[in-house]
Amino acid sequence: MPKSKFLQIRVDPEDRERLRRAAVSEFLAPSTWARQAILQALERWEDDQAGSRGHLSAKPESSDAPVIRRVAEPKPKPTPKRRKRSK
């Protein structure tokens, strides 16, 4: 089995607390709860895509899938260059 990759997301403190409460209510770690939610949303999206093939609109008429919005990430700060040690 291939090795798993990591996916990192940013959430504000309020959303992190909401995620924690949802996970605790199902006796899961927040990362496990989030992974399950993402995979379920992907399955719904794939089902919607399969059902919309052959139609003019790729958008389903109604969907329970969450709306995913792209948010610009801040540009990473440049890392300072290290000085070479002199011997």
C-alpha positions in Angstrom: 0.0 0.0 0.0 1.4 3.4 -0.9 2.4 5.7 1.9 -0.1 8.3 2.9 0.5 12.0 2.2 -0.3 14.9 4.5 -2.7 17.6 3.8 -2.5 20.8 5.9 -5.3 23.3 6.1 -5.6 26.6 7.9 -8.6 27.4 10.1 -9.3 30.3 12.4 -9.7 29.7 16.1 -13.5 29.7 16.0 -13.6 27.1 13.2 -11.0 25.0 15.0 -13.2 25.0 18.1 -16.2 24.0 16.0 -14.2 21.2 14.4 -13.0 20.0 17.9 -16.6 20.0 19.3 -17.9 18.0 16.3 -15.1 15.5 16.6 -15.5 15.1 20.3 -19.2 14.4 19.9 -18.3 11.4 17.7 -15.4 10.3 19.9 -12.9 11.1 17.1 -9.7 13.1 16.9 -10.3 16.4 15.0 -8.0 15.3 12.1 -9.9 12.0 11.8 -13.3 13.8 11.7 -12.0 16.3 9.2 -10.6 13.5 6.9 -13.9 11.7 7.0 -15.8 15.0 6.2 -13.5 15.7 3.2 -13.8 12.2 1.9 -17.6 12.2 2.2 -17.7 15.5 0.4 -15.5 14.1 -2.4 -17.8 11.1 -2.8 -20.9 13.4 -3.1 -19.0 15.5 -5.6 -18.0 12.5 -7.7 -21.6 11.3 -7.6 -22.8 14.7 -8.7 -20.3 14.8 -11.5 -21.3 11.3 -12.7 -24.9 12.3 -12.7 -24.3 15.6 -14.6 -22.5 14.1 -17.5 -24.5 14.6 -20.7 -26.3 17.6 -19.3 -25.5 21.2 -20.3 -24.8 22.3 -16.8 -22.1 20.6 -14.7 -23.8 22.1 -11.6 -26.3 19.8 -9.9 -29.8 21.3 -9.3 -29.5 20.6 -5.6 -26.6 19.4 -3.5 -25.9 18.8 0.1 -22.2 19.1 -0.6 -20.5 22.1 1.2 -19.5 25.1 -0.9 -15.7 25.2 -1.2 -14.2 28.6 -1.7 -10.7 29.3 -2.8 -8.9 31.7 -0.5 -5.7 33.4 -1.3 -2.9 32.2 0.9 -0.4 34.7 2.3 2.9 34.7 0.5 5.5 32.9 2.5 8.2 35.0 4.0 11.6 34.6 2.5 13.9 32.5 4.6 17.0 34.3 5.7 20.2 33.1 4.0 22.6 31.3 6.4 26.1 32.5 6.6 28.7 29.9 6.0 31.0 29.2 8.9 34.5 30.1 8.5 37.1 27.6 9.6 
